[in-house]
Amino acid sequence: MVNVVGYIRVSTVNQVKEGYSLGEQLDEIEKYCAANGFNLIHTFSDEGKSGAKTDEDETIAIQEIIKEYQRQKTN
């Protein structure tokens, strides 16, 4: 079984209203992992963050994913 991490993000109120909330994204990730034999070890979340911006404050979870990947790679 392959270990994987998930990433969920909602950047606008409209995304929540249109039915793609953080909870719904997490449900989809969990279903996908279960159906494809992946072990979901952690889910990172950026609530209200724009994916278009590159400022450090805007993509905190992406930075955490990269740090975790680098940590795992060296172990």
mmCIF file of the N, C-alpha and C atoms, coordinates in Angstrom:
data_MODEL
# 
_entry.id   MODEL 
# 
loop_
_atom_site.group_PDB 
_atom_site.id 
_atom_site.type_symbol 
_atom_site.label_atom_id 
_atom_site.label_alt_id 
_atom_site.label_comp_id 
_atom_site.label_asym_id 
_atom_site.label_entity_id 
_atom_site.label_seq_id 
_atom_site.pdbx_PDB_ins_code 
_atom_site.Cartn_x 
_atom_site.Cartn_y 
_atom_site.Cartn_z 
_atom_site.occupancy 
_atom_site.B_iso_or_equiv 
_atom_site.pdbx_formal_charge 
_atom_site.auth_seq_id 
_atom_site.auth_comp_id 
_atom_site.auth_asym_id 
_atom_site.auth_atom_id 
_atom_site.pdbx_PDB_model_num 
ATOM 1   N N  . MET A 1 1  ? 0.852   -1.178 0.000  1.00 0.00 ? 1  MET A N  1 
ATOM 2   C CA . MET A 1 1  ? 0.000   0.000  0.000  1.00 0.00 ? 1  MET A CA 1 
ATOM 3   C C  . MET A 1 1  ? 0.898   1.241  0.000  1.00 0.00 ? 1  MET A C  1 
ATOM 4   N N  . VAL A 1 2  ? 0.569   2.184  -0.834 1.00 0.00 ? 2  VAL A N  1 
ATOM 5   C CA . VAL A 1 2  ? 1.341   3.411  -0.972 1.00 0.00 ? 2  VAL A CA 1 
ATOM 6   C C  . VAL A 1 2  ? 0.798   4.473  -0.021 1.00 0.00 ? 2  VAL A C  1 
ATOM 7   N N  . ASN A 1 3  ? 1.692   5.101  0.736  1.00 0.00 ? 3  ASN A N  1 
ATOM 8   C CA . ASN A 1 3  ? 1.294   6.208  1.599  1.00 0.00 ? 3  ASN A CA 1 
ATOM 9   C C  . ASN A 1 3  ? 1.171   7.481  0.778  1.00 0.00 ? 3  ASN A C  1 
ATOM 10  N N  . VAL A 1 4  ? 0.096   8.226  1.010  1.00 0.00 ? 4  VAL A N  1 
ATOM 11  C CA . VAL A 1 4  ? -0.132  9.479  0.293  1.00 0.00 ? 4  VAL A CA 1 
ATOM 12  C C  . VAL A 1 4  ? -0.634  10.542 1.261  1.00 0.00 ? 4  VAL A C  1 
ATOM 13  N N  . VAL A 1 5  ? -0.522  11.793 0.841  1.00 0.00 ? 5  VAL A N  1 
ATOM 14  C CA . VAL A 1 5  ? -1.122  12.894 1.585  1.00 0.00 ? 5  VAL A CA 1 
ATOM 15  C C  . VAL A 1 5  ? -2.146  13.562 0.679  1.00 0.00 ? 5  VAL A C  1 
ATOM 16  N N  . GLY A 1 6  ? -3.110  14.187 1.304  1.00 0.00 ? 6  GLY A N  1 
ATOM 17  C CA . GLY A 1 6  ? -4.128  14.932 0.568  1.00 0.00 ? 6  GLY A CA 1 
ATOM 18  C C  . GLY A 1 6  ? -3.933  16.422 0.771  1.00 0.00 ? 6  GLY A C  1 
ATOM 19  N N  . TYR A 1 7  ? -4.508  17.185 -0.136 1.00 0.00 ? 7  TYR A N  1 
ATOM 20  C CA . TYR A 1 7  ? -4.461  18.644 -0.041 1.00 0.00 ? 7  TYR A CA 1 
ATOM 21  C C  . TYR A 1 7  ? -5.823  19.182 -0.407 1.00 0.00 ? 7  TYR A C  1 
ATOM 22  N N  . ILE A 1 8  ? -6.419  19.940 0.492  1.00 0.00 ? 8  ILE A N  1 
ATOM 23  C CA . ILE A 1 8  ? -7.726  20.544 0.224  1.00 0.00 ? 8  ILE A CA 1 
ATOM 24  C C  . ILE A 1 8  ? -7.612  22.056 0.391  1.00 0.00 ? 8  ILE A C  1 
ATOM 25  N N  . ARG A 1 9  ? -8.379  22.774 -0.432 1.00 0.00 ? 9  ARG A N  1 
ATOM 26  C CA . ARG A 1 9  ? -8.322  24.227 -0.378 1.00 0.00 ? 9  ARG A CA 1 
ATOM 27  C C  . ARG A 1 9  ? -9.629  24.813 -0.887 1.00 0.00 ? 9  ARG A C  1 
ATOM 28  N N  . VAL A 1 10 ? -10.104 25.794 -0.176 1.00 0.00 ? 10 VAL A N  1 
ATOM 29  C CA . VAL A 1 10 ? -11.241 26.590 -0.628 1.00 0.00 ? 10 VAL A CA 1 
ATOM 30  C C  . VAL A 1 10 ? -10.804 28.035 -0.534 1.00 0.00 ? 10 VAL A C  1 
ATOM 31  N N  . SER A 1 11 ? -10.829 28.734 -1.658 1.00 0.00 ? 11 SER A N  1 
ATOM 32  C CA . SER A 1 11 ? -10.326 30.102 -1.658 1.00 0.00 ? 11 SER A CA 1 
ATOM 33  C C  . SER A 1 11 ? -11.425 31.153 -1.697 1.00 0.00 ? 11 SER A C  1 
ATOM 34  N N  . THR A 1 12 ? -12.637 30.744 -2.008 1.00 0.00 ? 12 THR A N  1 
ATOM 35  C CA . THR A 1 12 ? -13.710 31.732 -2.101 1.00 0.00 ? 12 THR A CA 1 
ATOM 36  C C  . THR A 1 12 ? -14.974 31.226 -1.424 1.00 0.00 ? 12 THR A C  1 
ATOM 37  N N  . VAL A 1 13 ? -15.794 32.149 -0.995 1.00 0.00 ? 13 VAL A N  1 
ATOM 38  C CA . VAL A 1 13 ? -17.095 31.802 -0.415 1.00 0.00 ? 13 VAL A CA 1 
ATOM 39  C C  . VAL A 1 13 ? -17.958 31.101 -1.458 1.00 0.00 ? 13 VAL A C  1 
ATOM 40  N N  . ASN A 1 14 ? -17.828 31.500 -2.729 1.00 0.00 ? 14 ASN A N  1 
ATOM 41  C CA . ASN A 1 14 ? -18.613 30.874 -3.793 1.00 0.00 ? 14 ASN A CA 1 
ATOM 42  C C  . ASN A 1 14 ? -18.321 29.382 -3.908 1.00 0.00 ? 14 ASN A C  1 
ATOM 43  N N  . GLN A 1 15 ? -17.063 28.987 -3.715 1.00 0.00 ? 15 GLN A N  1 
ATOM 44  C CA . GLN A 1 15 ? -16.739 27.562 -3.789 1.00 0.00 ? 15 GLN A CA 1 
ATOM 45  C C  . GLN A 1 15 ? -17.508 26.789 -2.717 1.00 0.00 ? 15 GLN A C  1 
ATOM 46  N N  . VAL A 1 16 ? -17.609 27.354 -1.536 1.00 0.00 ? 16 VAL A N  1 
ATOM 47  C CA . VAL A 1 16 ? -18.356 26.691 -0.464 1.00 0.00 ? 16 VAL A CA 1 
ATOM 48  C C  . VAL A 1 16 ? -19.829 26.623 -0.828 1.00 0.00 ? 16 VAL A C  1 
ATOM 49  N N  . LYS A 1 17 ? -20.388 27.740 -1.324 1.00 0.00 ? 17 LYS A N  1 
ATOM 50  C CA . LYS A 1 17 ? -21.808 27.793 -1.693 1.00 0.00 ? 17 LYS A CA 1 
ATOM 51  C C  . LYS A 1 17 ? -22.144 26.858 -2.839 1.00 0.00 ? 17 LYS A C  1 
ATOM 52  N N  . GLU A 1 18 ? -21.185 26.656 -3.756 1.00 0.00 ? 18 GLU A N  1 
ATOM 53  C CA . GLU A 1 18 ? -21.428 25.821 -4.928 1.00 0.00 ? 18 GLU A CA 1 
ATOM 54  C C  . GLU A 1 18 ? -21.224 24.339 -4.639 1.00 0.00 ? 18 GLU A C  1 
ATOM 55  N N  . GLY A 1 19 ? -20.934 24.005 -3.389 1.00 0.00 ? 19 GLY A N  1 
ATOM 56  C CA . GLY A 1 19 ? -20.886 22.602 -3.024 1.00 0.00 ? 19 GLY A CA 1 
ATOM 57  C C  . GLY A 1 19 ? -19.535 21.939 -3.104 1.00 0.00 ? 19 GLY A C  1 
ATOM 58  N N  . TYR A 1 20 ? -18.468 22.680 -2.970 1.00 0.00 ? 20 TYR A N  1 
ATOM 59  C CA . TYR A 1 20 ? -17.158 22.043 -2.971 1.00 0.00 ? 20 TYR A CA 1 
ATOM 60  C C  . TYR A 1 20 ? -16.379 22.496 -1.751 1.00 0.00 ? 20 TYR A C  1 
ATOM 61  N N  . SER A 1 21 ? -16.967 22.264 -0.590 1.00 0.00 ? 21 SER A N  1 
ATOM 62  C CA . SER A 1 21 ? -16.384 22.670 0.683  1.00 0.00 ? 21 SER A CA 1 
ATOM 63  C C  . SER A 1 21 ? -15.174 21.802 1.018  1.00 0.00 ? 21 SER A C  1 
ATOM 64  N N  . LEU A 1 22 ? -14.459 22.191 2.055  1.00 0.00 ? 22 LEU A N  1 
ATOM 65  C CA . LEU A 1 22 ? -13.315 21.403 2.511  1.00 0.00 ? 22 LEU A CA 1 
ATOM 66  C C  . LEU A 1 22 ? -13.749 19.990 2.882  1.00 0.00 ? 22 LEU A C  1 
ATOM 67  N N  . GLY A 1 23 ? -14.873 19.878 3.565  1.00 0.00 ? 23 GLY A N  1 
ATOM 68  C CA . GLY A 1 23 ? -15.371 18.560 3.954  1.00 0.00 ? 23 GLY A CA 1 
ATOM 69  C C  . GLY A 1 23 ? -15.682 17.670 2.768  1.00 0.00 ? 23 GLY A C  1 
ATOM 70  N N  . GLU A 1 24 ? -16.288 18.252 1.748  1.00 0.00 ? 24 GLU A N  1 
ATOM 71  C CA . GLU A 1 24 ? -16.612 17.476 0.541  1.00 0.00 ? 24 GLU A CA 1 
ATOM 72  C C  . GLU A 1 24 ? -15.345 17.064 -0.203 1.00 0.00 ? 24 GLU A C  1 
ATOM 73  N N  . GLN A 1 25 ? -14.355 17.954 -0.235 1.00 0.00 ? 25 GLN A N  1 
ATOM 74  C CA . GLN A 1 25 ? -13.091 17.599 -0.874 1.00 0.00 ? 25 GLN A CA 1 
ATOM 75  C C  . GLN A 1 25 ? -12.416 16.451 -0.122 1.00 0.00 ? 25 GLN A C  1 
ATOM 76  N N  . LEU A 1 26 ? -12.427 16.523 1.206  1.00 0.00 ? 26 LEU A N  1 
ATOM 77  C CA . LEU A 1 26 ? -11.829 15.464 2.014  1.00 0.00 ? 26 LEU A CA 1 
ATOM 78  C C  . LEU A 1 26 ? -12.544 14.140 1.780  1.00 0.00 ? 26 LEU A C  1 
ATOM 79  N N  . ASP A 1 27 ? -13.865 14.164 1.725  1.00 0.00 ? 27 ASP A N  1 
ATOM 80  C CA . ASP A 1 27 ? -14.631 12.942 1.452  1.00 0.00 ? 27 ASP A CA 1 
ATOM 81  C C  . ASP A 1 27 ? -14.212 12.319 0.125  1.00 0.00 ? 27 ASP A C  1 
ATOM 82  N N  . GLU A 1 28 ? -14.063 13.152 -0.898 1.00 0.00 ? 28 GLU A N  1 
ATOM 83  C CA . GLU A 1 28 ? -13.663 12.653 -2.222 1.00 0.00 ? 28 GLU A CA 1 
ATOM 84  C C  . GLU A 1 28 ? -12.262 12.044 -2.191 1.00 0.00 ? 28 GLU A C  1 
ATOM 85  N N  . ILE A 1 29 ? -11.346 12.698 -1.498 1.00 0.00 ? 29 ILE A N  1 
ATOM 86  C CA . ILE A 1 29 ? -9.982  12.174 -1.383 1.00 0.00 ? 29 ILE A CA 1 
ATOM 87  C C  . ILE A 1 29 ? -9.996  10.826 -0.671 1.00 0.00 ? 29 ILE A C  1 
ATOM 88  N N  . GLU A 1 30 ? -10.737 10.744 0.425  1.00 0.00 ? 30 GLU A N  1 
ATOM 89  C CA . GLU A 1 30 ? -10.807 9.484  1.177  1.00 0.00 ? 30 GLU A CA 1 
ATOM 90  C C  . GLU A 1 30 ? -11.403 8.362  0.338  1.00 0.00 ? 30 GLU A C  1 
ATOM 91  N N  . LYS A 1 31 ? -12.457 8.658  -0.413 1.00 0.00 ? 31 LYS A N  1 
ATOM 92  C CA . LYS A 1 31 ? -13.072 7.654  -1.291 1.00 0.00 ? 31 LYS A CA 1 
ATOM 93  C C  . LYS A 1 31 ? -12.090 7.196  -2.363 1.00 0.00 ? 31 LYS A C  1 
ATOM 94  N N  . TYR A 1 32 ? -11.393 8.145  -2.972 1.00 0.00 ? 32 TYR A N  1 
ATOM 95  C CA . TYR A 1 32 ? -10.429 7.826  -4.021 1.00 0.00 ? 32 TYR A CA 1 
ATOM 96  C C  . TYR A 1 32 ? -9.320  6.926  -3.475 1.00 0.00 ? 32 TYR A C  1 
ATOM 97  N N  . CYS A 1 33 ? -8.808  7.278  -2.313 1.00 0.00 ? 33 CYS A N  1 
ATOM 98  C CA . CYS A 1 33 ? -7.738  6.485  -1.706 1.00 0.00 ? 33 CYS A CA 1 
ATOM 99  C C  . CYS A 1 33 ? -8.211  5.069  -1.395 1.00 0.00 ? 33 CYS A C  1 
ATOM 100 N N  . ALA A 1 34 ? -9.395  4.956  -0.818 1.00 0.00 ? 34 ALA A N  1 
ATOM 101 C CA . ALA A 1 34 ? -9.942  3.640  -0.487 1.00 0.00 ? 34 ALA A CA 1 
ATOM 102 C C  . ALA A 1 34 ? -10.143 2.797  -1.749 1.00 0.00 ? 34 ALA A C  1 
ATOM 103 N N  . ALA A 1 35 ? -10.640 3.406  -2.801 1.00 0.00 ? 35 ALA A N  1 
ATOM 104 C CA . ALA A 1 35 ? -10.917 2.681  -4.038 1.00 0.00 ? 35 ALA A CA 1 
ATOM 105 C C  . ALA A 1 35 ? -9.647  2.268  -4.780 1.00 0.00 ? 35 ALA A C  1 
ATOM 106 N N  . ASN A 1 36 ? -8.554  2.978  -4.528 1.00 0.00 ? 36 ASN A N  1 
ATOM 107 C CA . ASN A 1 36 ? -7.329  2.722  -5.287 1.00 0.00 ? 36 ASN A CA 1 
ATOM 108 C C  . ASN A 1 36 ? -6.186  2.169  -4.433 1.00 0.00 ? 36 ASN A C  1 
ATOM 109 N N  . GLY A 1 37 ? -6.486  1.790  -3.207 1.00 0.00 ? 37 GLY A N  1 
ATOM 110 C CA . GLY A 1 37 ? -5.493  1.141  -2.364 1.00 0.00 ? 37 GLY A CA 1 
ATOM 111 C C  . GLY A 1 37 ? -4.411  2.061  -1.818 1.00 0.00 ? 37 GLY A C  1 
ATOM 112 N N  . PHE A 1 38 ? -4.718  3.342  -1.664 1.00 0.00 ? 38 PHE A N  1 
ATOM 113 C CA . PHE A 1 38 ? -3.754  4.283  -1.100 1.00 0.00 ? 38 PHE A CA 1 
ATOM 114 C C  . PHE A 1 38 ? -4.009  4.440  0.396  1.00 0.00 ? 38 PHE A C  1 
ATOM 115 N N  . ASN A 1 39 ? -2.939  4.616  1.157  1.00 0.00 ? 39 ASN A N  1 
ATOM 116 C CA . ASN A 1 39 ? -3.029  4.858  2.588  1.00 0.00 ? 39 ASN A CA 1 
ATOM 117 C C  . ASN A 1 39 ? -2.894  6.357  2.824  1.00 0.00 ? 39 ASN A C  1 
ATOM 118 N N  . LEU A 1 40 ? -3.998  7.026  3.095  1.00 0.00 ? 40 LEU A N  1 
ATOM 119 C CA . LEU A 1 40 ? -4.000  8.470  3.325  1.00 0.00 ? 40 LEU A CA 1 
ATOM 120 C C  . LEU A 1 40 ? -3.472  8.729  4.732  1.00 0.00 ? 40 LEU A C  1 
ATOM 121 N N  . ILE A 1 41 ? -2.238  9.250  4.811  1.00 0.00 ? 41 ILE A N  1 
ATOM 122 C CA . ILE A 1 41 ? -1.614  9.417  6.121  1.00 0.00 ? 41 ILE A CA 1 
ATOM 123 C C  . ILE A 1 41 ? -1.845  10.798 6.726  1.00 0.00 ? 41 ILE A C  1 
ATOM 124 N N  . HIS A 1 42 ? -2.158  11.772 5.894  1.00 0.00 ? 42 HIS A N  1 
ATOM 125 C CA . HIS A 1 42 ? -2.398  13.123 6.410  1.00 0.00 ? 42 HIS A CA 1 
ATOM 126 C C  . HIS A 1 42 ? -3.052  13.954 5.306  1.00 0.00 ? 42 HIS A C  1 
ATOM 127 N N  . THR A 1 43 ? -3.874  14.905 5.713  1.00 0.00 ? 43 THR A N  1 
ATOM 128 C CA . THR A 1 43 ? -4.460  15.844 4.757  1.00 0.00 ? 43 THR A CA 1 
ATOM 129 C C  . THR A 1 43 ? -4.099  17.250 5.198  1.00 0.00 ? 43 THR A C  1 
ATOM 130 N N  . PHE A 1 44 ? -3.509  17.988 4.277  1.00 0.00 ? 44 PHE A N  1 
ATOM 131 C CA . PHE A 1 44 ? -3.149  19.378 4.514  1.00 0.00 ? 44 PHE A CA 1 
ATOM 132 C C  . PHE A 1 44 ? -4.276  20.258 4.004  1.00 0.00 ? 44 PHE A C  1 
ATOM 133 N N  . SER A 1 45 ? -4.492  21.391 4.657  1.00 0.00 ? 45 SER A N  1 
ATOM 134 C CA . SER A 1 45 ? -5.619  22.237 4.310  1.00 0.00 ? 45 SER A CA 1 
ATOM 135 C C  . SER A 1 45 ? -5.231  23.710 4.291  1.00 0.00 ? 45 SER A C  1 
ATOM 136 N N  . ASP A 1 46 ? -5.665  24.396 3.252  1.00 0.00 ? 46 ASP A N  1 
ATOM 137 C CA . ASP A 1 46 ? -5.548  25.851 3.160  1.00 0.00 ? 46 ASP A CA 1 
ATOM 138 C C  . ASP A 1 46 ? -6.957  26.393 2.987  1.00 0.00 ? 46 ASP A C  1 
ATOM 139 N N  . GLU A 1 47 ? -7.508  26.946 4.040  1.00 0.00 ? 47 GLU A N  1 
ATOM 140 C CA . GLU A 1 47 ? -8.858  27.496 3.975  1.00 0.00 ? 47 GLU A CA 1 
ATOM 141 C C  . GLU A 1 47 ? -8.774  28.979 3.657  1.00 0.00 ? 47 GLU A C  1 
ATOM 142 N N  . GLY A 1 48 ? -9.476  29.397 2.607  1.00 0.00 ? 48 GLY A N  1 
ATOM 143 C CA . GLY A 1 48 ? -9.506  30.805 2.237  1.00 0.00 ? 48 GLY A CA 1 
ATOM 144 C C  . GLY A 1 48 ? -8.222  31.301 1.628  1.00 0.00 ? 48 GLY A C  1 
ATOM 145 N N  . LYS A 1 49 ? -7.423  30.406 1.044  1.00 0.00 ? 49 LYS A N  1 
ATOM 146 C CA . LYS A 1 49 ? -6.157  30.796 0.445  1.00 0.00 ? 49 LYS A CA 1 
ATOM 147 C C  . LYS A 1 49 ? -6.235  30.677 -1.064 1.00 0.00 ? 49 LYS A C  1 
ATOM 148 N N  . SER A 1 50 ? -5.704  31.641 -1.755 1.00 0.00 ? 50 SER A N  1 
ATOM 149 C CA . SER A 1 50 ? -5.683  31.615 -3.208 1.00 0.00 ? 50 SER A CA 1 
ATOM 150 C C  . SER A 1 50 ? -4.503  30.795 -3.697 1.00 0.00 ? 50 SER A C  1 
ATOM 151 N N  . GLY A 1 51 ? -4.748  29.905 -4.635 1.00 0.00 ? 51 GLY A N  1 
ATOM 152 C CA . GLY A 1 51 ? -3.664  29.131 -5.229 1.00 0.00 ? 51 GLY A CA 1 
ATOM 153 C C  . GLY A 1 51 ? -2.885  29.930 -6.249 1.00 0.00 ? 51 GLY A C  1 
ATOM 154 N N  . ALA A 1 52 ? -3.413  31.065 -6.669 1.00 0.00 ? 52 ALA A N  1 
ATOM 155 C CA . ALA A 1 52 ? -2.755  31.881 -7.687 1.00 0.00 ? 52 ALA A CA 1 
ATOM 156 C C  . ALA A 1 52 ? -1.619  32.713 -7.120 1.00 0.00 ? 52 ALA A C  1 
ATOM 157 N N  . LYS A 1 53 ? -1.667  33.004 -5.838 1.00 0.00 ? 53 LYS A N  1 
ATOM 158 C CA . LYS A 1 53 ? -0.630  33.831 -5.224 1.00 0.00 ? 53 LYS A CA 1 
ATOM 159 C C  . LYS A 1 53 ? 0.549   32.971 -4.819 1.00 0.00 ? 53 LYS A C  1 
ATOM 160 N N  . THR A 1 54 ? 1.730   33.560 -4.837 1.00 0.00 ? 54 THR A N  1 
ATOM 161 C CA . THR A 1 54 ? 2.930   32.814 -4.483 1.00 0.00 ? 54 THR A CA 1 
ATOM 162 C C  . THR A 1 54 ? 3.558   33.308 -3.194 1.00 0.00 ? 54 THR A C  1 
ATOM 163 N N  . ASP A 1 55 ? 2.930   34.248 -2.517 1.00 0.00 ? 55 ASP A N  1 
ATOM 164 C CA . ASP A 1 55 ? 3.459   34.726 -1.249 1.00 0.00 ? 55 ASP A CA 1 
ATOM 165 C C  . ASP A 1 55 ? 3.498   33.577 -0.250 1.00 0.00 ? 55 ASP A C  1 
ATOM 166 N N  . GLU A 1 56 ? 4.503   33.592 0.609  1.00 0.00 ? 56 GLU A N  1 
ATOM 167 C CA . GLU A 1 56 ? 4.633   32.522 1.596  1.00 0.00 ? 56 GLU A CA 1 
ATOM 168 C C  . GLU A 1 56 ? 3.386   32.377 2.447  1.00 0.00 ? 56 GLU A C  1 
ATOM 169 N N  . ASP A 1 57 ? 2.767   33.477 2.819  1.00 0.00 ? 57 ASP A N  1 
ATOM 170 C CA . ASP A 1 57 ? 1.581   33.415 3.673  1.00 0.00 ? 57 ASP A CA 1 
ATOM 171 C C  . ASP A 1 57 ? 0.382   32.790 2.976  1.00 0.00 ? 57 ASP A C  1 
ATOM 172 N N  . GLU A 1 58 ? 0.395   32.754 1.665  1.00 0.00 ? 58 GLU A N  1 
ATOM 173 C CA . GLU A 1 58 ? -0.765  32.275 0.917  1.00 0.00 ? 58 GLU A CA 1 
ATOM 174 C C  . GLU A 1 58 ? -0.785  30.772 0.720  1.00 0.00 ? 58 GLU A C  1 
ATOM 175 N N  . THR A 1 59 ? 0.342   30.090 0.854  1.00 0.00 ? 59 THR A N  1 
ATOM 176 C CA . THR A 1 59 ? 0.385   28.667 0.544  1.00 0.00 ? 59 THR A CA 1 
ATOM 177 C C  . THR A 1 59 ? 1.048   27.886 1.672  1.00 0.00 ? 59 THR A C  1 
ATOM 178 N N  . ILE A 1 60 ? 0.600   28.099 2.869  1.00 0.00 ? 60 ILE A N  1 
ATOM 179 C CA . ILE A 1 60 ? 1.204   27.474 4.039  1.00 0.00 ? 60 ILE A CA 1 
ATOM 180 C C  . ILE A 1 60 ? 1.164   25.946 3.942  1.00 0.00 ? 60 ILE A C  1 
ATOM 181 N N  . ALA A 1 61 ? 0.046   25.384 3.563  1.00 0.00 ? 61 ALA A N  1 
ATOM 182 C CA . ALA A 1 61 ? -0.063  23.923 3.504  1.00 0.00 ? 61 ALA A CA 1 
ATOM 183 C C  . ALA A 1 61 ? 0.846   23.342 2.437  1.00 0.00 ? 61 ALA A C  1 
ATOM 184 N N  . ILE A 1 62 ? 0.985   24.005 1.309  1.00 0.00 ? 62 ILE A N  1 
ATOM 185 C CA . ILE A 1 62 ? 1.884   23.508 0.262  1.00 0.00 ? 62 ILE A CA 1 
ATOM 186 C C  . ILE A 1 62 ? 3.310   23.474 0.796  1.00 0.00 ? 62 ILE A C  1 
ATOM 187 N N  . GLN A 1 63 ? 3.711   24.497 1.528  1.00 0.00 ? 63 GLN A N  1 
ATOM 188 C CA . GLN A 1 63 ? 5.042   24.505 2.126  1.00 0.00 ? 63 GLN A CA 1 
ATOM 189 C C  . GLN A 1 63 ? 5.206   23.345 3.102  1.00 0.00 ? 63 GLN A C  1 
ATOM 190 N N  . GLU A 1 64 ? 4.176   23.046 3.870  1.00 0.00 ? 64 GLU A N  1 
ATOM 191 C CA . GLU A 1 64 ? 4.226   21.928 4.811  1.00 0.00 ? 64 GLU A CA 1 
ATOM 192 C C  . GLU A 1 64 ? 4.371   20.602 4.068  1.00 0.00 ? 64 GLU A C  1 
ATOM 193 N N  . ILE A 1 65 ? 3.670   20.458 2.952  1.00 0.00 ? 65 ILE A N  1 
ATOM 194 C CA . ILE A 1 65 ? 3.767   19.234 2.154  1.00 0.00 ? 65 ILE A CA 1 
ATOM 195 C C  . ILE A 1 65 ? 5.184   19.060 1.640  1.00 0.00 ? 65 ILE A C  1 
ATOM 196 N N  . ILE A 1 66 ? 5.766   20.110 1.129  1.00 0.00 ? 66 ILE A N  1 
ATOM 197 C CA . ILE A 1 66 ? 7.133   20.031 0.608  1.00 0.00 ? 66 ILE A CA 1 
ATOM 198 C C  . ILE A 1 66 ? 8.115   19.673 1.718  1.00 0.00 ? 66 ILE A C  1 
ATOM 199 N N  . LYS A 1 67 ? 7.986   20.303 2.869  1.00 0.00 ? 67 LYS A N  1 
ATOM 200 C CA . LYS A 1 67 ? 8.874   19.993 4.002  1.00 0.00 ? 67 LYS A CA 1 
ATOM 201 C C  . LYS A 1 67 ? 8.732   18.533 4.428  1.00 0.00 ? 67 LYS A C  1 
ATOM 202 N N  . GLU A 1 68 ? 7.498   18.043 4.495  1.00 0.00 ? 68 GLU A N  1 
ATOM 203 C CA . GLU A 1 68 ? 7.270   16.654 4.890  1.00 0.00 ? 68 GLU A CA 1 
ATOM 204 C C  . GLU A 1 68 ? 7.858   15.702 3.860  1.00 0.00 ? 68 GLU A C  1 
ATOM 205 N N  . TYR A 1 69 ? 7.689   16.015 2.587  1.00 0.00 ? 69 TYR A N  1 
ATOM 206 C CA . TYR A 1 69 ? 8.257   15.176 1.531  1.00 0.00 ? 69 TYR A CA 1 
ATOM 207 C C  . TYR A 1 69 ? 9.777   15.120 1.658  1.00 0.00 ? 69 TYR A C  1 
ATOM 208 N N  . GLN A 1 70 ? 10.394  16.265 1.855  1.00 0.00 ? 70 GLN A N  1 
ATOM 209 C CA . GLN A 1 70 ? 11.842  16.309 1.989  1.00 0.00 ? 70 GLN A CA 1 
ATOM 210 C C  . GLN A 1 70 ? 12.301  15.541 3.226  1.00 0.00 ? 70 GLN A C  1 
ATOM 211 N N  . ARG A 1 71 ? 11.534  15.639 4.311  1.00 0.00 ? 71 ARG A N  1 
ATOM 212 C CA . ARG A 1 71 ? 11.880  14.905 5.529  1.00 0.00 ? 71 ARG A CA 1 
ATOM 213 C C  . ARG A 1 71 ? 11.794  13.408 5.293  1.00 0.00 ? 71 ARG A C  1 
ATOM 214 N N  . GLN A 1 72 ? 10.721  12.969 4.634  1.00 0.00 ? 72 GLN A N  1 
ATOM 215 C CA . GLN A 1 72 ? 10.541  11.540 4.352  1.00 0.00 ? 72 GLN A CA 1 
ATOM 216 C C  . GLN A 1 72 ? 11.625  11.026 3.412  1.00 0.00 ? 72 GLN A C  1 
ATOM 217 N N  . LYS A 1 73 ? 12.000  11.854 2.462  1.00 0.00 ? 73 LYS A N  1 
ATOM 218 C CA . LYS A 1 73 ? 12.987  11.458 1.467  1.00 0.00 ? 73 LYS A CA 1 
ATOM 219 C C  . LYS A 1 73 ? 14.359  11.216 2.102  1.00 0.00 ? 73 LYS A C  1 
ATOM 220 N N  . THR A 1 74 ? 14.682  11.963 3.159  1.00 0.00 ? 74 THR A N  1 
ATOM 221 C CA . THR A 1 74 ? 15.982  11.812 3.797  1.00 0.00 ? 74 THR A CA 1 
ATOM 222 C C  . THR A 1 74 ? 15.991  10.696 4.834  1.00 0.00 ? 74 THR A C  1 
ATOM 223 N N  . ASN A 1 75 ? 14.834  10.191 5.210  1.00 0.00 ? 75 ASN A N  1 
ATOM 224 C CA . ASN A 1 75 ? 14.762  9.087  6.205  1.00 0.00 ? 75 ASN A CA 1 
ATOM 225 C C  . ASN A 1 75 ? 14.857  7.739  5.560  1.00 0.00 ? 75 ASN A C  1 
# 
